[in-house]
């Protein structure tokens, strides 16, 4: 698990699944969760560029 005070992102192809995971992490572990409506596709469509970040393992 990631420390609760550390910012991280999870994503998947099907937005519904991430919503369920986000609710679970928030309710069961107290993580602060932001729902990115439209997901990565919306960010790219709006002109944002993605850049890699460090891997957490």
DRENKOL-19671 format. One record per residue: x, y, z of N, C-alpha, C in turn; residue number from 1; residue in one letter. Coordinates in pm, whole numbers. Example, Ala and Ser with C-alpha at 12.3 -4.5 7.8 and 13.67 -1.06 7.14 Angstrom:
// DRENKOL-19671
> n_xx | n_yy | n_zz | ca_xx | ca_yy | ca_zz | c_xx | c_yy | c_zz | seq | type
> 1319 | -569 | 780 | 1230 | -450 | 780 | 1320 | -330 | 780 | 1 | A
> 1285 | -225 | 708 | 1367 | -106 | 714 | 1290 | 3 | 787 | 2 | S
This chain:
// DRENKOL-19671
> n_xx | n_yy | n_zz | ca_xx | ca_yy | ca_zz | c_xx | c_yy | c_zz | seq | type
> 84 | -118 | 0 | 0 | 0 | 0 | 88 | 125 | 0 | 1 | X
> 30 | 232 | -47 | 95 | 362 | -52 | 58 | 439 | 75 | 2 | X
> 154 | 515 | 130 | 124 | 598 | 247 | 6 | 689 | 216 | 3 | X
> -82 | 709 | 314 | -203 | 789 | 292 | -173 | 933 | 257 | 4 | X
> -56 | 985 | 295 | -25 | 1124 | 265 | 50 | 1141 | 133 | 5 | X
> 70 | 1033 | 61 | 141 | 1039 | -67 | 42 | 1042 | -182 | 6 | X
> 63 | 1134 | -276 | -24 | 1146 | -392 | 9 | 1037 | -493 | 7 | X
> -92 | 969 | -542 | -73 | 867 | -644 | -197 | 859 | -731 | 8 | X
> -183 | 790 | -842 | -295 | 781 | -935 | -314 | 636 | -976 | 9 | X
> -440 | 596 | -986 | -473 | 466 | -1042 | -566 | 489 | -1160 | 10 | X
> -553 | 405 | -1258 | -638 | 418 | -1375 | -657 | 281 | -1440 | 11 | X
> -761 | 270 | -1516 | -783 | 149 | -1594 | -866 | 186 | -1716 | 12 | X
> -890 | 90 | -1800 | -963 | 114 | -1923 | -1111 | 142 | -1899 | 13 | X
> -1167 | 78 | -1798 | -1310 | 91 | -1770 | -1328 | 180 | -1647 | 14 | X
> -1382 | 299 | -1669 | -1395 | 399 | -1563 | -1477 | 349 | -1444 | 15 | X
> -1575 | 265 | -1466 | -1659 | 214 | -1359 | -1577 | 140 | -1254 | 16 | X
> -1483 | 59 | -1299 | -1402 | -19 | -1205 | -1319 | 72 | -1115 | 17 | X
> -1263 | 177 | -1171 | -1182 | 268 | -1092 | -1268 | 341 | -990 | 18 | X
> -1391 | 373 | -1025 | -1482 | 435 | -930 | -1504 | 347 | -808 | 19 | X
> -1521 | 218 | -832 | -1540 | 124 | -722 | -1415 | 114 | -637 | 20 | X
> -1299 | 109 | -701 | -1172 | 101 | -628 | -1151 | 229 | -546 | 21 | X
> -1181 | 344 | -606 | -1167 | 470 | -535 | -1254 | 478 | -411 | 22 | X
> -1379 | 437 | -424 | -1469 | 436 | -308 | -1417 | 342 | -199 | 23 | X
> -1369 | 225 | -240 | -1315 | 129 | -143 | -1195 | 188 | -70 | 24 | X
> -1100 | 249 | -144 | -982 | 306 | -80 | -1019 | 420 | 15 | 25 | X
> -1119 | 497 | -23 | -1163 | 608 | 61 | -1234 | 558 | 187 | 26 | X
> -1329 | 469 | 170 | -1410 | 422 | 283 | -1335 | 329 | 377 | 27 | X
> -1255 | 240 | 322 | -1188 | 139 | 404 | -1052 | 183 | 459 | 28 | X
> -982 | 269 | 387 | -846 | 303 | 427 | -824 | 453 | 449 | 29 | X
> -925 | 533 | 423 | -915 | 676 | 450 | -836 | 758 | 349 | 30 | X
> -813 | 704 | 230 | -743 | 780 | 126 | -831 | 893 | 74 | 31 | X
> -768 | 1004 | 39 | -838 | 1116 | -24 | -843 | 1085 | -173 | 32 | X
> -963 | 1067 | -227 | -980 | 1022 | -364 | -1046 | 1131 | -448 | 33 | X
> -991 | 1157 | -565 | -1049 | 1250 | -661 | -1094 | 1169 | -782 | 34 | X
> -1217 | 1189 | -824 | -1270 | 1120 | -941 | -1248 | 1209 | -1063 | 35 | X
> -1164 | 1166 | -1152 | -1133 | 1242 | -1273 | -1236 | 1206 | -1379 | 36 | X
> -1341 | 1286 | -1388 | -1449 | 1259 | -1484 | -1394 | 1259 | -1626 | 37 | X
> -1421 | 1153 | -1699 | -1372 | 1141 | -1835 | -1238 | 1071 | -1844 | 38 | X
> -1169 | 1061 | -1732 | -1043 | 988 | -1727 | -932 | 1046 | -1813 | 39 | X
> -834 | 961 | -1840 | -717 | 999 | -1918 | -757 | 1045 | -2058 | 40 | X
> -853 | 980 | -2117 | -895 | 1018 | -2252 | -940 | 1164 | -2257 | 41 | X
> -1014 | 1208 | -2157 | -1061 | 1347 | -2152 | -944 | 1443 | -2139 | 42 | X
> -846 | 1409 | -2055 | -728 | 1495 | -2042 | -655 | 1510 | -2175 | 43 | X
> -635 | 1398 | -2243 | -567 | 1403 | -2372 | -648 | 1481 | -2474 | 44 | X
> -778 | 1462 | -2475 | -866 | 1534 | -2567 | -859 | 1685 | -2542 | 45 | X
> -847 | 1722 | -2414 | -840 | 1863 | -2376 | -702 | 1924 | -2399 | 46 | X
> -606 | 1843 | -2447 | -475 | 1897 | -2482 | -366 | 1877 | -2378 | 47 | X
> -398 | 1811 | -2268 | -295 | 1785 | -2168 | -201 | 1677 | -2217 | 48 | X
> -76 | 1681 | -2175 | 20 | 1578 | -2209 | 54 | 1498 | -2084 | 49 | X
> 73 | 1370 | -2102 | 109 | 1284 | -1990 | 260 | 1269 | -1984 | 50 | X
> 311 | 1255 | -1865 | 454 | 1228 | -1849 | 470 | 1119 | -1744 | 51 | X
> 571 | 1036 | -1759 | 589 | 924 | -1666 | 631 | 975 | -1528 | 52 | X
> 592 | 900 | -1427 | 636 | 928 | -1292 | 704 | 804 | -1239 | 53 | X
> 761 | 814 | -1123 | 830 | 698 | -1066 | 731 | 585 | -1038 | 54 | X
> 778 | 467 | -1048 | 695 | 350 | -1020 | 697 | 323 | -870 | 55 | X
> 582 | 286 | -815 | 577 | 247 | -674 | 555 | 98 | -667 | 56 | X
> 643 | 32 | -601 | 633 | -114 | -592 | 652 | -162 | -452 | 57 | X
